[in-house]
Amino acid sequence: MVVPTRTKINLGFGLALTFLAVISVFTYRESLRSIEAVRWVNHTHETLEQLTTVLSLVLEEETARRGWGNL
C-alpha cells in the first residue's frame, strides 16, 4: 500500500502537534507544583521569623522579671 506524500506530511505534523500539546500540559502542571512549593517555602520562612521574634520577646520578658534588665 502506497501512502501519498501529503498524508505522510499531515500525519507527521499532527504527531508533532500532539507531542507539543502533551509536553505543554506536563510543563504547566509542573509549573503549578513549583509555584505551590515556593509558597510553602516562603510560609515556612515567615513562620520561623515570627517564632524567632516571639522567642526573643519571651526571653526579654523573662530577663526583665528577674531584674537583670534594671542594671
Backbone as JSON Lines, residues from 0, in Angstrom:
{"i":0,"aa":"M","n":[0.84,-1.17,0.0],"ca":[0.0,0.0,0.0],"c":[0.89,1.24,0.0]}
{"i":1,"aa":"V","n":[0.62,2.12,-0.9],"ca":[1.39,3.35,-1.04],"c":[0.61,4.48,-0.39]}
{"i":2,"aa":"V","n":[1.29,5.16,0.54],"ca":[0.67,6.3,1.24],"c":[1.16,7.57,0.55]}
{"i":3,"aa":"P","n":[0.23,8.44,0.16],"ca":[0.63,9.68,-0.52],"c":[1.51,10.55,0.39]}
{"i":4,"aa":"T","n":[2.38,11.3,-0.22],"ca":[3.31,12.18,0.5],"c":[2.55,13.19,1.35]}
{"i":5,"aa":"R","n":[1.5,13.73,0.82],"ca":[0.71,14.73,1.56],"c":[0.17,14.12,2.86]}
{"i":6,"aa":"T","n":[-0.27,12.89,2.83],"ca":[-0.78,12.21,4.02],"c":[0.33,12.02,5.04]}
{"i":7,"aa":"K","n":[1.51,11.65,4.56],"ca":[2.65,11.48,5.46],"c":[3.0,12.79,6.15]}
{"i":8,"aa":"I","n":[2.98,13.88,5.38],"ca":[3.29,15.2,5.95],"c":[2.24,15.57,6.99]}
{"i":9,"aa":"N","n":[0.98,15.37,6.66],"ca":[-0.1,15.7,7.6],"c":[0.0,14.85,8.88]}
{"i":10,"aa":"L","n":[0.31,13.58,8.74],"ca":[0.47,12.72,9.92],"c":[1.66,13.16,10.77]}
{"i":11,"aa":"G","n":[2.76,13.5,10.13],"ca":[3.94,13.98,10.86],"c":[3.65,15.28,11.6]}
{"i":12,"aa":"F","n":[2.96,16.19,10.92],"ca":[2.61,17.46,11.54],"c":[1.65,17.24,12.72]}
{"i":13,"aa":"G","n":[0.68,16.36,12.54],"ca":[-0.27,16.05,13.62],"c":[0.42,15.41,14.81]}
{"i":14,"aa":"L","n":[1.36,14.51,14.52],"ca":[2.11,13.86,15.6],"c":[2.95,14.89,16.36]}
{"i":15,"aa":"A","n":[3.6,15.79,15.64],"ca":[4.4,16.83,16.29],"c":[3.52,17.72,17.16]}
{"i":16,"aa":"L","n":[2.35,18.1,16.66],"ca":[1.43,18.93,17.46],"c":[0.94,18.18,18.7]}
{"i":17,"aa":"T","n":[0.7,16.9,18.56],"ca":[0.28,16.1,19.71],"c":[1.36,16.06,20.78]}
{"i":18,"aa":"F","n":[2.6,15.83,20.36],"ca":[3.72,15.84,21.32],"c":[3.84,17.19,22.01]}
{"i":19,"aa":"L","n":[3.73,18.26,21.24],"ca":[3.82,19.6,21.83],"c":[2.69,19.84,22.84]}
{"i":20,"aa":"A","n":[1.5,19.38,22.53],"ca":[0.37,19.56,23.45],"c":[0.6,18.77,24.75]}
{"i":21,"aa":"V","n":[1.08,17.53,24.62],"ca":[1.33,16.71,25.82],"c":[2.43,17.33,26.67]}
{"i":22,"aa":"I","n":[3.5,17.77,26.04],"ca":[4.6,18.4,26.76],"c":[4.13,19.69,27.44]}
{"i":23,"aa":"S","n":[3.28,20.44,26.77],"ca":[2.76,21.69,27.34],"c":[1.92,21.42,28.59]}
{"i":24,"aa":"V","n":[1.11,20.39,28.55],"ca":[0.27,20.05,29.71],"c":[1.15,19.67,30.9]}
{"i":25,"aa":"F","n":[2.15,18.81,30.65],"ca":[3.04,18.42,31.74],"c":[3.83,19.6,32.28]}
{"i":26,"aa":"T","n":[4.29,20.47,31.41],"ca":[5.05,21.65,31.84],"c":[4.17,22.57,32.68]}
{"i":27,"aa":"Y","n":[2.93,22.77,32.28],"ca":[2.01,23.62,33.03],"c":[1.76,23.05,34.42]}
{"i":28,"aa":"R","n":[1.51,21.74,34.5],"ca":[1.27,21.11,35.8],"c":[2.48,21.22,36.71]}
{"i":29,"aa":"E","n":[3.66,21.01,36.17],"ca":[4.88,21.11,36.98],"c":[5.13,22.56,37.42]}
{"i":30,"aa":"S","n":[4.78,23.51,36.58],"ca":[4.91,24.92,36.96],"c":[4.01,25.24,38.14]}
{"i":31,"aa":"L","n":[2.79,24.74,38.11],"ca":[1.87,24.96,39.23],"c":[2.41,24.33,40.51]}
{"i":32,"aa":"R","n":[2.96,23.12,40.4],"ca":[3.53,22.47,41.58],"c":[4.73,23.25,42.11]}
{"i":33,"aa":"S","n":[5.53,23.78,41.22],"ca":[6.7,24.55,41.62],"c":[6.29,25.84,42.33]}
{"i":34,"aa":"I","n":[5.28,26.5,41.81],"ca":[4.78,27.73,42.43],"c":[4.25,27.43,43.83]}
{"i":35,"aa":"E","n":[3.53,26.34,43.98],"ca":[2.99,25.95,45.29],"c":[4.13,25.64,46.26]}
{"i":36,"aa":"A","n":[5.17,24.99,45.79],"ca":[6.32,24.69,46.64],"c":[7.0,25.97,47.11]}
{"i":37,"aa":"V","n":[7.12,26.94,46.23],"ca":[7.72,28.23,46.61],"c":[6.86,28.93,47.66]}
{"i":38,"aa":"R","n":[5.56,28.84,47.51],"ca":[4.65,29.44,48.51],"c":[4.87,28.81,49.89]}
{"i":39,"aa":"W","n":[5.01,27.5,49.92],"ca":[5.22,26.82,51.2],"c":[6.58,27.17,51.8]}
{"i":40,"aa":"V","n":[7.59,27.3,50.96],"ca":[8.91,27.69,51.47],"c":[8.84,29.09,52.07]}
{"i":41,"aa":"N","n":[8.18,30.01,51.37],"ca":[8.02,31.37,51.91],"c":[7.24,31.36,53.22]}
{"i":42,"aa":"H","n":[6.19,30.57,53.27],"ca":[5.39,30.46,54.5],"c":[6.25,29.94,55.65]}
{"i":43,"aa":"T","n":[7.08,28.96,55.37],"ca":[7.95,28.4,56.4],"c":[8.93,29.44,56.9]}
{"i":44,"aa":"H","n":[9.52,30.21,55.99],"ca":[10.46,31.26,56.4],"c":[9.77,32.32,57.25]}
{"i":45,"aa":"E","n":[8.57,32.72,56.85],"ca":[7.82,33.71,57.62],"c":[7.49,33.18,59.02]}
{"i":46,"aa":"T","n":[7.08,31.93,59.09],"ca":[6.75,31.31,60.38],"c":[7.98,31.26,61.28]}
{"i":47,"aa":"L","n":[9.12,30.83,60.73],"ca":[10.35,30.77,61.53],"c":[10.76,32.16,62.01]}
{"i":48,"aa":"E","n":[10.58,33.16,61.16],"ca":[10.91,34.53,61.54],"c":[10.02,35.0,62.7]}
{"i":49,"aa":"Q","n":[8.73,34.69,62.61],"ca":[7.81,35.07,63.68],"c":[8.13,34.33,64.97]}
{"i":50,"aa":"L","n":[8.47,33.07,64.87],"ca":[8.82,32.31,66.06],"c":[10.09,32.86,66.71]}
{"i":51,"aa":"T","n":[11.05,33.27,65.9],"ca":[12.27,33.87,66.43],"c":[11.95,35.17,67.17]}
{"i":52,"aa":"T","n":[11.06,35.96,66.62],"ca":[10.65,37.2,67.26],"c":[9.95,36.92,68.59]}
{"i":53,"aa":"V","n":[9.05,35.95,68.6],"ca":[8.34,35.6,69.83],"c":[9.32,35.09,70.88]}
{"i":54,"aa":"L","n":[10.25,34.24,70.49],"ca":[11.25,33.74,71.43],"c":[12.08,34.87,72.02]}
{"i":55,"aa":"S","n":[12.45,35.81,71.19],"ca":[13.22,36.96,71.66],"c":[12.43,37.78,72.67]}
{"i":56,"aa":"L","n":[11.16,38.0,72.38],"ca":[10.31,38.76,73.3],"c":[10.11,38.02,74.62]}
{"i":57,"aa":"V","n":[9.94,36.72,74.55],"ca":[9.77,35.93,75.77],"c":[11.04,35.99,76.62]}
{"i":58,"aa":"L","n":[12.2,35.86,75.98],"ca":[13.46,35.94,76.72],"c":[13.67,37.31,77.34]}
{"i":59,"aa":"E","n":[13.3,38.37,76.63],"ca":[13.4,39.73,77.18],"c":[12.5,39.88,78.4]}
{"i":60,"aa":"E","n":[11.29,39.36,78.31],"ca":[10.35,39.45,79.42],"c":[10.86,38.66,80.63]}
{"i":61,"aa":"E","n":[11.38,37.49,80.37],"ca":[11.91,36.67,81.45],"c":[13.09,37.37,82.13]}
{"i":62,"aa":"T","n":[13.97,37.98,81.35],"ca":[15.11,38.71,81.91],"c":[14.64,39.91,82.72]}
{"i":63,"aa":"A","n":[13.63,40.62,82.23],"ca":[13.11,41.78,82.94],"c":[12.47,41.36,84.27]}
{"i":64,"aa":"R","n":[11.79,40.24,84.3],"ca":[11.16,39.77,85.52],"c":[12.19,39.37,86.57]}
{"i":65,"aa":"R","n":[13.33,38.91,86.15],"ca":[14.38,38.54,87.09],"c":[15.15,39.75,87.6]}
{"i":66,"aa":"G","n":[14.94,40.89,87.0],"ca":[15.59,42.09,87.46],"c":[16.9,42.39,86.75]}
{"i":67,"aa":"W","n":[17.26,41.59,85.78],"ca":[18.53,41.82,85.07],"c":[18.42,43.03,84.14]}
{"i":68,"aa":"G","n":[17.22,43.35,83.73],"ca":[17.07,44.47,82.81],"c":[17.24,45.82,83.47]}
{"i":69,"aa":"N","n":[17.26,45.86,84.81],"ca":[17.36,47.13,85.52],"c":[18.79,47.54,85.82]}
{"i":70,"aa":"L","n":[19.76,46.74,85.44],"ca":[21.15,47.05,85.76],"c":[21.73,48.01,84.83]}
